[in-house]
Amino acid sequence: MESDDMQDFAAEARRFLDAHVAKAPDRTAVVWGEGDDSMAYFSSLPPDEEKEFVQRARAWQRIRYENGFGWITGPVEYGGRGLTPVHDLLYDAVESEYDVADTGVLSVIGLGMIGPTILAHAQPHIKDRWLPAMYRGDAIACQLFSEPGAGSDLASVATRAVREGDDWVLNGQKVWTSVAQHSQIGLALTRTNPDAPKHRGITAFLVPMDTPGVEVRPLRQMTGGADFNEVFLTDVRIPDDHRLGDVDGGWTVALTTLMNERATVGSEGVGPVAAALSPDHLSALMRATWTWDDRALRARLAELLVDVLATEHLNARALRKLRAGVAPGPEMSVSKLMYGQNLTRAAHFVSDVLGPRIIADTGQWGTYAWTELLLATPALRILGGTEEIMKNILAERVLGLPKEPVTAAAKEVRP
């Protein structure tokens, strides 16, 4: 049973949504051959349409913020409501019933990961400058972490920051940077002490993306879109007040970001890819392609749907803990693993159902469109922490298993 407070909050959210947007169409009903059959996980919109998409996201976030739903868990002094994560989850559940703009370009990286990091580690005037702007939709933030030689081993970042008076000068390259092309601010990890152990020689900075020397280059994906970028920093001068945390203490800042990252990639969500895990959609696909009588395929479908159901129950367990005032344990890390695996298995299952139709567009509705999800699946097992890294964390820190032995070859290449 929800408390009176939760019921009142849900009613307030519905009044707000009813006043601004229409109810969403029924996403559970599958009418084969009707509607958009897109199965894109990453965007592949033309530039003009992508620009409009971002503008719609900003406009809806601004409406949320001005009506008290832009940062439900945030401090009141920065435009937040000061409420609990349970209120946030409850609002998301209510909003999912309405036809609202997709705000992922703002929320997944910026509001979900970088905003909490700024709140925890920035100086007061920097919080005043950027937090309201981000949660109002005026500023988009990106994460300048990964480098060509520092992906899963993030502590090996080589981008240098050298102090010159009251400024720092940054030089280096970042890669796989989502939404950098739309961002006004970036959170960068840099090497400030090359002589210290790698985790202890890192410092974090906020980098305004219009600073001279910042260059964003899109990376074309095999799905056709360019959601990711490489970012080059050439003699980029950043004031010391844009430093987050202590000098050489950037790993603590990074951990704040990474802990919030785990929580953003752990649920099945909505949108086109939700159909990839829908029993109705997958069974309709099999009937449309005359494969429903294939017992081996039906057995694989059943196994997939059991895992999807188990993941849903895992997420529900984490939500129950939050409602009880208990911080979730490893549930979200396990859920993140299952999310990538479930979508990957769904894409591979569909490719076996469709056969050549997934690589040659016959014009048949609901078939070739699955190519976009299939081509995105390698990324699903990398983003938010690679499967191998996540499994090691769960094995060592949750199950208490011994660490993997380091081979002689690994020792030779390890910095």
N, C-alpha and C positions, 0 to 999 in steps of 0.2 A: 504493500500500500504506500502511495506517495503521501508525504506530509502535506498539511494545509499550505505551507510555504511553497512547496513545489507545485501544487495545484494552482495556486494564485499566480506563480511565475509563468506556468504553461498557458494559463488563460490570458495573461498580459501579452505573451508572445503571439498568441493567435490573434488578438485584437490588432496588434501592430501589423502582422502579416496580412490579415484580411483588409486592412486599410491601404495597403501598398501593392500587393500582387495577387494574382489569381491562383487557385488551387492547381496543382500539377495533374496531368493526366495519369490514369492508372498505369503504373509501370509494371505491374505484375501480369496484366493481361497480354498475351502474345497473339496477335492476329497476323498470321504469316503473310508476308508480301505487302504489309502496310507500314508506313512511316519510314524513318531513316534507319538504314541497316548498318550504320557505322559501328565498327568495333575498335576504334582508335584509342590506345592508351595515351599516346603522346600526340600533341597537336601537329597537324599538317596543313593548316590553313594558309591561304595566300596572304601576303603582307598586309593588304588593306583590311581583309576580314579579321586577321589577328589583332590589328590595331583597334578595330571596333570591339572585339572580344574583351580586350584589356580595359577599354573605356567603360564597357558595361559592368565589368567587375568592380572598377573603382567607384562607379556611380552607386552601385548597390551597397558596397561597403560604407560609403559616406552616409547613405540613408540609415543603415544599421547603427552607425556610430552616433548620429544625431538623435536617434531614438533610444539609446541606451543598450543596444545589442551588438555594438562593434567590438567590445572587449569586455566580455561578461566577467572574467576573472581578474581583470586588471585593476590597479589602484584608482580610486576615485579622482585623485589629483591629475591623472593623465587621461581622463575621460572614460575610465572603466567603471564597472558596477561594484567591484569588490566582493563578488559572489564566488561560489565554489565551482570546482570542475564538474560537479554533478549538474549544476544549473547550465553550464556550457553544453554538456552532453544532451540535456533535456531540450535546450533550444535547438540544437542540431536536429534532433529527432522530430521536433515540431516543424521546423523549416523544410525538412525533406518532403513534406506533404505539399509544398507550394512550388510554383514555377518561378524560381529565382535565378539570377545570373550566377554562373560558376565563378567563384572567387579564388580558385586554387592558385592562380598566378600571384596573388597577394598572400594567401594564408598558409600554404604548405611550407614555404621556406621562411618568408619574412615574419608573418604574425605567429606562426607555430614554433619557430626555432630562434630567429634572431631577435625578435621583440623581447622574449623572456631573458635572453642573454644581455641585451642592453639594460634591461631593468635591473639585473643582478650585478652588473659590473661597470656601467658607465658613470661618469661624473654627472651631478645633478643637472647642469645646464645642457648637457648632451641628451639626457633623458627628456628634458623639456622640449628640446628642438625636434627630436626624431620620433619619440613614441606616439604623441598625438597625431603626427603626420602619417605615420605608418598605419595606425589603426583607424584613421579617418579615410584611408585610401589614397592620400595625396602622394605617398612615397612607397615604392616597392623596394624590397631588399633582397640581395643575393648572398650566397655563401661562398667566399673565396678561400676554400680549403684545399681541395685536391690539386695535385700537380702531376706532370708526366712521370715523375719518379716517386710520388707519394700519394697513393690511393688508399688502400686498406691500411698500409703502414703510414698513417697520417703524421706521426711524429717525425718523419723524415723530410718534412717540408724544407725547401732550399731557398725560397724567396727571401731575400735579405732586406733588413731594415737597419739603417745606420743613422745614428743620432747626429744632427747638426743643429746645435743651439736648442731652440724650443721646438724644432721640427724633427721629423724622421723622414728619411729618403728611402723609398721602396723600389726594389728592382727584382723582377722575376716573372714567372708565368704560372697561371692557374688554368685548370681545364675541367671539363664536364660541369661547367657552371650554369645551372638552370636559371632562367629569366634574367640573366645579366643584361640582355638587350633592352629590357624594360625598366631596369633598376636605377634608382637614384642613390642608393647606398649599398656598400658591400662590407661584409665582415671578413677580414683577411687574417690568416695566420702567417707569421713571418719568423725567420730565423734572426735573432738578435745577438746570440752568443754561440758562435760556431764551436767554441772550445768546451762548452758544457755538455753533459749527457743530453741526448736529443730531446727528451721530454722537458728538460729544464732550461733550454735555451730558446724558447719560443715566446713571442709576444703577439697579442691580438690588437688589431686596429680597425676602426670604422673608416672606410674609404669612400668619400663622395665620388660617385662614378663619373662626374663631369670634371674631375681634377685633371689638369694637363698631364699627359703621360699614360692615362688609362685608355687602352684600346680593346674593344670587344669584337671578336671575330666568331661568326656562327659556325657550328659544326653540323654538317648535313648528315642526318641519320638515314639508315636504309629503309625506314618507314616513309621517307619523303619529306619529313618535317625538319626543323632545326631548333629544337627546344633547348639544346645545350650549346655552350660557347666555350671558347678559350679566351682568357683575359690576360693581356700583356701589361705589365707595370714597368714603365721606363722612367726612372728618376721622378717618381711620384712623391710629392712633398706633402706630408700629413702633419698637422699640429699635434703636439704631445697630448693635448686634452682629448683627442680622438682615440687615445689608447684605452683599451678595456683591461682592467686589472693591472697587476704589477708588471714591471719590466722582467722578462724571462719567466713570467707566471702565466703565459698564455695557454698552457695545457689545461689549467683549471677552467679557463673561459671556454675552451673547446669542449670540455666535458659537459658543461652546462648546455651548450648547443646540441651535442650529440644525444644527451638524455632526452631532450625535447624532440629530437628527430625520431627516436624510436617510437614515440607515442603518435607520430603523424602518419606512419606507414603501416599500421597494424590492423586496419579494418577493411572490410570488403568494399564499403562505400557505395556510391550510386553512380549513375551515368552509364555510358555505353558498355563499359566492361562489366557492369553488374550483371548484364545478360549472359556473360560468359560463364557465370556460376548459377544461372537460373535453371532449375529443372524443367520448367515449362518451355523455355527457349531451346534448350538442348534437345529435348524430346521432340519438339516441333521440327527442328532441323533434321533429325533422323527420319521422321515420317516424310518430310518433303523430299528427302534424297533416297527414299526406299531402302533404308538401312535398319529400320526398326526391328526387323526380324533377325538381325545378326546378334546371336546370343552373346558372343564374345564382346562386341561393342556395348551391349546393354550391361554386361557385368562390369566393364570398365567405367561406364557412366555411374552405376550404382556406387562403386568404390569412391569415385570422385565426389559425389554428392554427400556421402557419409563424412568425408574429410571436411567438406564445406560446412556441414552442420556442426561438426565438432569444433571448428574454428569459431562459428557463431556463438556456441555455448561458452567457449573460452573468453570471448569478448564480453559476453553477458556476465560471466563470473567477475571479470575485472570491474565492470560497472557496478555490480552489487557491492564489491569491496569499497568502491568510492562512495557509494551511498551510505555505507556503514562507517565512513570516516577512516577507512584503512587504505593505506597506499598499496596499489597492486604490486605483486612480486614479479616473477619473470613472465607473466602472462603475455604482455605486449611484445616481448622479444620473440616468444614462441609464435604469437599471432602474426608477427611480421614475416617470419619464415614461412608459415603456412599460406599467407596471402600470396607471396611470389610463387610458391609451389603449386597452389591451387589454380592460379591463372595459367601457369605454364602447362600444367597437365590438361587443362581445358583446351588450350590452343592446340596442343599435340593430338588430343582426342579428336577435335574437330577436323584437323588435317587428315586423319585417317578416315573419318566419315566422308569428307569431301573428295579425297583423292586429287586428281589433276585440277579439279575446279578451284582449288585454293591457290594455284599458281597461274591459271589462265582464266581471264575474265570472260565468262560466257554471257554475262548480262543477267543471270538468274539472281533474284533478290536473296540476300542473306547467305551468300556463299563466298564469293571472292573477297567480300568485305572483311572476312576473318584474317586475311593476310596481314592487316595492320597490327592486330594483336599478336599474331605468331611472330612477326619480326621484332616486336617490342619485348618478347619474353626474356631474352638475355639480360636486358637492363633490369627487369624485375627482380632478378636474383643477385643484383649488385647494389642497386640504390638502397640507401638507408643502412648500409653494412652488408658486405657480401655474405652469402650463405655460409661459407667456410669460417669466416670470422665470427659470425653469430653462433654457430654451432660450438666453436671453441669456447666462447664466453659462457654459454649455457652449461657446457660440460664441466668447465673448470670452476665457475663461480656459483653455479646452482647445484649441480650434481656432486661437486667436490672431487671430480676425477683429476688425476695427475696431468700436468701440462704435457703437450706433445714434445717428444725429444727433438732437439735441434740437430740436424744432420751436419756432417762436415761441409757438404756443398753449400748448405744454407749459411753456415758460419762465414764462408768465404765471401758471399755476396752481401751479407748483412752489414749495414753501415755502423 
